[in-house]
Amino acid sequence: MFSTTTNSIEGHPVREYLGIVTGEVIVGANLFRDLFASITDIVGGRSGKYEDVLARARKQAIAEMEGEAVRLGGNAVIGVDLDYEVLGHNGSMLMVSASGTAVVV
């Protein structure tokens, strides 16, 4: 499976468009991660825990999107867009979504 943010894959013409595919992951914020992240923010550093959670959520959303493309008979996803949204009361959850067009190349 090949996924790209571009609308084409150089050297691989699109033979068939199969439709829009998506993947969404919602992760909850953890009290201890929040505490350590706020300390990191105060002393001026990167929040490795949040970066890890974001990276994992992004990979899962992309994997779900690609899985949907495979179920439609695709072997690639073009025009991929990633979106991050804060959800829940007091922004306690984060949603990562991936969408694109499943194609056969």
SVG drawing of the C-alpha trace seen along z (x, -y; Angstrom):
<svg xmlns="http://www.w3.org/2000/svg" viewBox="-18 -28 32 34">
<polyline fill="none" stroke="black" stroke-width="0.4" points="0.0,0.0 1.3,-3.4 -0.1,-6.6 0.8,-10.1 -0.4,-13.7 0.0,-14.3 -2.8,-13.7 -0.7,-11.4 2.2,-9.0 4.9,-9.7 5.4,-6.8 2.2,-5.1 -0.9,-6.3 -4.2,-5.9 -6.2,-3.1 -9.2,-3.3 -10.6,-5.6 -12.4,-3.7 -13.7,-6.5 -12.9,-8.4 -11.4,-6.4 -11.0,-7.6 -9.5,-6.5 -10.1,-8.1 -8.5,-7.6 -9.6,-9.3 -7.2,-9.3 -7.9,-10.5 -5.6,-12.7 -4.0,-11.1 -3.8,-13.1 -0.1,-12.2 0.8,-13.0 -0.9,-16.3 1.0,-17.0 4.4,-16.2 3.5,-18.0 2.7,-21.2 6.0,-20.9 7.9,-20.5 6.0,-23.5 7.0,-25.6 10.7,-24.7 10.7,-25.0 11.2,-21.7 9.5,-19.2 6.7,-17.0 7.9,-13.5 4.8,-11.8 2.4,-13.9 4.6,-13.5 4.5,-9.7 0.7,-9.7 0.3,-11.9 2.6,-9.7 0.9,-6.5 -2.6,-8.0 -1.5,-9.3 -0.1,-5.9 -3.3,-4.2 -5.5,-6.6 -3.4,-6.1 -3.5,-2.3 -7.3,-2.4 -7.6,-4.5 -5.3,-2.2 -7.2,0.9 -10.4,-0.6 -8.7,-1.2 -7.6,2.5 -11.2,3.6 -12.3,1.6 -9.6,3.3 -7.1,0.4 -3.4,0.5 -2.7,-3.2 -4.3,-6.2 -3.7,-9.7 -4.5,-13.2 -4.1,-12.2 -5.0,-14.8 -4.4,-14.6 -6.4,-16.5 -6.1,-17.0 -9.0,-18.1 -9.4,-18.6 -12.7,-17.1 -14.5,-16.6 -15.1,-18.7 -12.0,-20.9 -10.3,-19.5 -9.7,-16.1 -9.6,-14.1 -7.7,-14.3 -9.0,-13.1 -6.6,-12.3 -8.3,-11.7 -6.8,-10.7 -8.6,-10.8 -7.8,-10.3 -8.9,-8.7 -8.4,-5.0 -7.1,-4.1 -5.6,-1.3 -2.3,-2.2"/>
</svg>
